[in-house]
Amino acid sequence: MDHFAGLDVSVKETSVCIVDDMGKIIGEVKVTSEPEALLAVLKGPGYCFNRIGLEAGPLSQWLFSALADAGLPVICVETRRMQAVLKAHINKTDRNDPRGIVQMMRVGLYRPVHVKTLRSQKLRMLLTHCKLLQSKAIAIENDVRATLRASASRSEWPERTPTRLQRETWKGR
């Protein structure tokens, strides 16, 4: 028998709802938003998951990676579509959110979102920090030049430092 799970993730707690292929609720539980706690619930005996859905959010990349590495069929779902479907429910509460998510997973009313690998996330972070440091260095250089320009005569103005392309060109000569 196939099972489906819906995860309503918040910063501190994650609500989990598990149903069978007929839509009957097998279990509901709240656990801390840690991969180990979620794996303890989802790796329980007797569960054969077809799909596990969680809404895209701040913790979803981390949880998605951990659950996927554990071999679970986890799917990260687009937030706007999820909100639209959940808003249609009569009683929109924190308790009913995982129920709505799991029913969406069961009947296929979801749009999956691509989740980047942890390696690509780290690379992007490093590139972003390099770009930030470069812009800060240029800003500091411009401030120093402006300060020196205000206190020096025209003949003493500092020249702009060469760009990387200019330095590479000079090295080749």
C-alpha positions in Angstrom: 0.0 0.0 0.0 1.3 3.4 -1.0 1.6 6.2 1.5 1.8 10.0 1.1 3.1 12.6 3.5 2.6 16.3 3.7 5.1 18.5 5.7 4.1 22.0 6.9 7.5 23.4 7.8 8.0 26.4 10.1 11.1 27.6 11.9 10.7 25.6 15.1 8.2 22.8 14.3 7.1 20.8 11.3 3.6 19.3 11.2 3.5 15.9 9.4 0.4 14.2 8.1 0.6 10.7 6.6 -2.3 9.2 4.5 -2.8 6.0 2.6 -3.6 5.8 -1.1 -7.3 6.1 -0.4 -6.8 9.4 1.6 -7.4 7.9 5.1 -5.2 9.7 7.7 -2.7 7.2 9.1 -0.9 9.6 11.4 -0.4 13.2 12.4 2.5 14.4 14.4 4.5 17.6 15.2 8.3 17.4 15.3 11.2 19.8 15.5 12.3 21.2 12.1 15.4 19.0 12.0 16.2 16.3 9.4 16.8 13.7 12.1 13.4 14.2 13.8 11.6 14.1 10.4 13.5 10.9 9.4 12.6 9.3 12.6 8.9 9.7 11.7 9.1 9.1 8.0 11.4 6.0 8.2 8.9 4.3 10.5 8.1 0.7 9.8 5.2 -0.1 7.5 5.5 3.1 5.5 6.0 2.8 1.7 6.0 6.4 0.5 5.0 7.3 -3.0 5.5 11.1 -2.5 6.4 13.4 0.3 5.6 17.0 -0.2 6.9 20.1 1.5 6.3 23.8 0.6 9.2 25.8 -0.7 10.6 28.1 2.1 13.6 29.1 4.1 14.3 25.6 5.5 13.1 23.6 2.5 16.5 23.3 0.7 18.1 21.9 3.8 15.3 19.5 4.7 14.9 18.5 1.0 18.5 17.6 0.7 18.5 15.5 3.9 15.3 13.6 3.1 16.4 13.0 -0.5 19.8 11.7 0.7 18.0 9.3 2.9 16.3 7.9 -0.2 12.8 9.3 0.4 10.7 10.5 -2.6 10.5 14.1 -1.5 9.1 16.9 -3.7 9.4 20.6 -3.0 6.2 22.3 -4.1 5.7 25.9 -5.4 4.4 28.2 -2.8 1.9 30.3 -4.7 0.0 27.2 -6.0 0.1 25.6 -2.6 -1.4 28.8 -1.0 -4.1 29.0 -3.6 -5.2 25.4 -3.0 -5.0 25.7 0.8 -6.9 28.9 0.8 -9.8 27.1 -0.8 -10.2 24.9 2.4 -13.0 25.9 4.7 -10.8 25.7 7.9 -7.4 27.1 7.1 -5.5 26.3 10.3 -2.0 25.1 11.1 -3.4 21.7 11.8 -5.2 21.5 8.5 -2.2 22.7 6.4 -0.3 19.4 6.3 -3.6 17.6 5.6 -4.1 19.9 2.5 -0.5 19.4 1.4 -0.7 15.6 1.7 -4.0 15.5 -0.3 -2.4 17.7 -3.0 0.5 15.1 -3.2 -2.0 12.2 -3.3 -4.1 13.6 -6.2 -1.2 15.3 -8.1 -2.3 19.0 -7.6 1.2 20.3 -7.2 3.9 22.0 -9.3 7.4 20.8 -8.3 10.2 23.3 -7.7 13.8 22.6 -8.6 16.0 22.6 -5.5 19.6 23.3 -6.0 22.3 21.1 -4.6 24.2 22.1 -1.5 27.4 22.5 -3.5 25.7 24.9 -6.0 24.2 26.9 -3.1 27.7 27.2 -1.5 29.2 28.2 -4.9 26.6 30.9 -5.4 27.1 32.2 -1.9 30.9 32.5 -2.5 30.4 34.3 -5.8 27.9 36.7 -4.2 30.4 37.4 -1.4 33.2 38.0 -3.9 31.1 40.4 -5.9 30.2 42.2 -2.6 33.8 42.5 -1.6 34.8 43.8 -5.0 32.1 46.5 -4.9 33.1 47.5 -1.4 36.8 47.8 -2.4 35.8 50.1 -5.4 33.7 52.2 -3.0 36.5 52.6 -0.6 38.9 53.5 -3.4 36.5 56.1 -4.7 36.1 57.6 -1.2 39.9 57.9 -0.7 40.3 59.5 -4.1 37.5 62.0 -3.3 39.1 62.8 0.0 42.6 63.3 -1.5 41.1 65.3 -4.4 39.5 67.7 -1.9 42.7 68.3 0.0 45.3 68.2 -2.9 45.9 70.4 -5.9 45.0 69.2 -9.4 48.5 68.0 -10.2 48.5 65.7 -7.1 45.3 63.9 -7.8 45.8 60.1 -7.6 45.3 58.1 -10.8 42.7 55.4 -10.9 44.1 52.0 -10.1 44.4 49.8 -13.2 41.7 47.2 -13.8 42.4 43.5 -13.9 42.3 43.5 -17.7 44.9 46.4 -17.8 47.2 44.6 -15.3 47.0 41.4 -17.4 47.8 43.4 -20.6 50.8 45.0 -18.9 52.1 41.6 -17.7 52.1 40.3 -21.3 54.3 43.2 -22.6 
